[in-house]
Amino acid sequence: MYRSSSPLLASPQPAMIFAMILALLRTMRPRQWPKNGFIFAALVFDRQLIDTGPFLATLAGFGLLCLTSSAVYVINDLADLESDRKHPTKRNRPLASGALSLAAARTAAVILILASLAGSLALNRNFTLVIVGYLILNLLYSFWLKHVPIIDVFSIAGGFVLRVAAGVTLITVERFSPWLYVCTTLLALFIGFGKRRAELTLLQSDANSHRRVLDGYTISYLDQLIMIVSSTTVIAYSLYSFSAVNLPENHLMMLTIPFVIYGIFHYLHLIHVDNEGGAPEDLLLRDRPLMVTLLLWGLSSVVILYLGS
């Protein structure tokens, strides 16, 4: 009897392990990894995209940054466990739904952090410092800063700036413009305030019980912030396009301004008319006008930078 029952008891184990791995991968948020593409900004805009050494170093940095950001997402889900269980959509996350155990999540977070730090040390010491700064900022965000209005969105913007800075450490910078830090900050603020507005609209009167920081915002207040940041983003990018020292002297980069303006206007339409913006990474993957605009901006920028002078 014991022999006949043991295979039955053992057979579910591989399936359980596979389900746990899938749950862990979902918690690591691979759909969020495109955000780490900001690490390529220095490579592209310093005109080193076709240089093998800098490209491979930046690609390796991208992979390590994905590990680091995944560790942050796991930690964030651990910190938000109770509020996620009350959220209409976040309650389906592996930790909130019980598909992933707390012990497995904690172990994975430690392993991911150690792996990213070890890899970054092997790659570049300055890159390691940026990774450490990124981890510290996001830990502060997960446990404190995300509960402070305005500072919460600035913290998100800081993460994007650090992604750009990480790319700068991996190449020998010759012509990278500081204007790109300004544009990155403003764009991240624009998307961050749009995300808060979408959350406030979705959760309405019950918003504070899901995300405490939303008690410090109102729709009209966020609309004013979005208006200020969106207009400033257009101005900053326009100034970059004709004043940055690393651009072609014929000012062809100004031809990319319409793509930026349309992209911002379309995103404002998604926020205000369609009540979207709560998941920017999903919008990027499913909204065709946004995808086409980003693609056209990227292609035109590369052509102008590499062939326009």
N, C-alpha and C positions, 0 to 999 in steps of 0.2 A: 504494500500500500504506500509506503513512504517513497519507494523508488518510482512508482507510477505518477505520484503527485508532484515530485520535485521539478520535472521539466516544465510542468504547467506553472509552477510558482516562479521559475526562473525566466520563462519566455517573455513576460511583459517588460523585463528590465531594459533590453535594448530600445524598445519603443519609448519607455519613460526617459531614458537618457537622450534620445533623439528629440523628444518633445521639449526637454529642458534646454537643449542646445538651441533649438529654434526660438524658444522664449527668450533666451539670453541674447540672441542675435537681434530680436525685435527691440529689446531694451537698449541695445547698443546703438540703435537708430541709424542704420546705414543710409536711410533716405536723407538724413541730415548731413551726410559727408560732403555733398557738393558745396556747403558753406566753406569748407576748408580749401576750396579752390582759390580763395583770396591769397593763398600762399604763393600762387603763380604770378601775382600782380607785378612783383619786382622783376621776375624773369622776363615777362612779356614787355613791360613798359621801359625796361632798361635795354631792350633790343638784344636779349641773349637767348631767345626762345630756341634758336637753331644751333646753339652751342651745346655739344653733347654733355660735357662735364657739369655745367650749371643745371642743365635740364634734369639729369639723373639725380643730382643732389636734391633738387626741389621736389622731384617725384618721390624720393625716399622720405623727405620731410613731410610731404602730404600724407603718406601712409602712417607715419608716426603721429601726426596731428590727428588723424582719424582715430587711432587707438586712444589718444589722450582725451579727445572729445567724447568718445564712447564711455570711457571711465567716468567722465563728468555726468553724462546722462544717467548712468546707473546710480551714481551717488545722489543725483537730483531726484530720481524716482524713489529712492530710499527715504530721502528727507520729506517728500511730498506724499507719502503713502496714504495717510488718512484723508487728505483733501482730494487726492486722485480717486479714492473710492466713492466720493460723493459727486464727482464730476460726470456729466452726461456722456462724455466720450472717453476721457482718460481712465475711467474705471475699467476699461477693457485692456489696459496695459498689463503686461505679464505679472508684474509685482502686485498691482492693485487687484487683479483678478485671482491671484493665487497660483497662476501657471508657473511662476518662478519663485523659489523659496528665498527667504531673506539671507540664509547662509550662503547659498550659491551666488547671489548678487554681490554680497560683501566680498567673497573670495575673488570673484571675477574683477571687481573694481580694483582690488589690491594688485592682482596679476597684470591688469592692463596698465596701471600706473607704473609699476616696476619695469614692464617691457618697454614702455614709451621712453622712460628716463634712461634706461640702458642703451636703447637704440639711438637716442638723441646725443648721448655722450660719445658714442662711437662715430656719429656723424659730424657734429660741430659743437664746441663748448658754448658759443654765443647762442646757438639754437637751443641748447639745453636751458639756458637762462630764460629764454622766451617761453619755453614749455613750462618751466617752473612758475613763471609769472602768470601764465594762462591757467594753470591748475589752482594757484592761490586765489586769483580773481574769481574763478568759477566756484570754488569752495565757499568763499565769502558770499557770493551771489546765492548759492543754494541754501545757506543757513541764515543769512542776514539781509544782504543788499536787495534781494528781490522783494522784500517787504517794505522798502522805502520808496515812495513815489518819486519819479524823475530819475533818482539814482539807479533804480532798477534797469531802466532803459539805457542809461549811460553805461552801465556795467556790460550790457549786451553789446553796445557799440565798441566798448573797450576790447571785447573778445575778438571782434573783427579786425580792429587795428593791430592787435597782437598777431593775428594770422598773417597780415601783410608784413609786419616786422619780422616774423619768422622766415619769410621768403627772402627778405633783405639780408639776413645773416648767412644765407646759404650761397650767395653769389658775391663776386667782387663788383660792388656797385660803382657804376661810372656816370650814369645820367638819370638815375631815379629821382623823380620830383616829389618834394614834400607835399605838394598839392594833393597827391593821391591819398595821403593820410587824412587830409581834411575831407575830401570827397567820400572816402570810406566811412568816416565817422558820421557825416550827415546822412548818407544813405542808410546806414544801420539805425540811426535815430528815427528816420522816416518810417522804416519797416517796423521798428519796435513799437512806436506809438500807434501805428496802424494795427498791430497785433493786439495791443491793449484795448483799442476801441472795439475790435471784433469780439474780444472776450467779454467786454462789458455789455455789448449788445446781445450776445448769445445768452449770457447768464442772468442779465437784467437785475431784478431786485435781490436775487440770491447770490450775486457775484462775490460778496465779501466772504461768504462761507467757503468758497472754492479757492479764491486767491485774495489774501488779505490786502494786498497792495491796491486792488481795484477800488477799495473804499476811499482812496486818495485821489481818484479821478472822476470826472464826469464826461459825458459825451461832448458837450460844448467846449470844455477845457481841452480835451484831446483834439478836437477839430482845430482849435486855434494853434496848438503845438504842431499838428501835422501841416497846417498851412505855412507856418513860419519855416519849418524844416524843409518842406518840399521846395519852396521858392529859393531858400538859401542853397539848397543842393544844386539847382539849375545854375544859379549865379556862380557858385564855386567851380562847377565843372566847366562853365564857359570861360572863366578866368584861367583855369588850367589849360584849356585847349589852345589859347593863343598867347600865354605868357610863360609856360614851363620851358626851361632851357633845353630839355632833352627832345623836344618835338621838332619836326621839320620846319625850316624857316619860312616856308611858303604858306604856313597856317592852314594846311589842309585838314588838320585835326578838328577844326571848327565844323567840318561837314558831319561830324558824329553828334553834334549837339541836338539836332532834331530827334535822333533815336532816344536820347536821354529824356528829352521833354515829353515825347510820346509815351515812353515807358512809365514815367512818373504820373502823367495824366491818366493813363489806363489803370495804373494801380489805384489811383484815387477813385476811379469809377468802380473798381472792384470793392473798395472799402466802403464807399458811401452809398452806392446804388445796389450792389449785390450783397452787401454785408459780409464780404469775405475779408481775408487778411489774418485770420486766427492761426493759420498754418502756412506761412510764406513758402516753405519748401514744397508743399503740395501744389500751391498755385503755380510755382515755377515749372512743375512737371506736367500739369494738366491744362493750363491756360495757354491756348495756342498763340494769341496775339503777343502775350508776354514772352513766350519762348522765341517767336520769330524776331521780335524787337531786340532781345538780348543777343541772338545769333547774328543779326545784321550789324549791331553795334560792335560786337567782337570781331567779326570779319573785316569790317571797314577800318577799325582801329589797327588791326594787324597789318593790313595792306598799306595804310598810310604810314605807319611807323617804320615798316621794313622796306617799302618800295616808293614812298612818297617824297623822299628827299633827293 
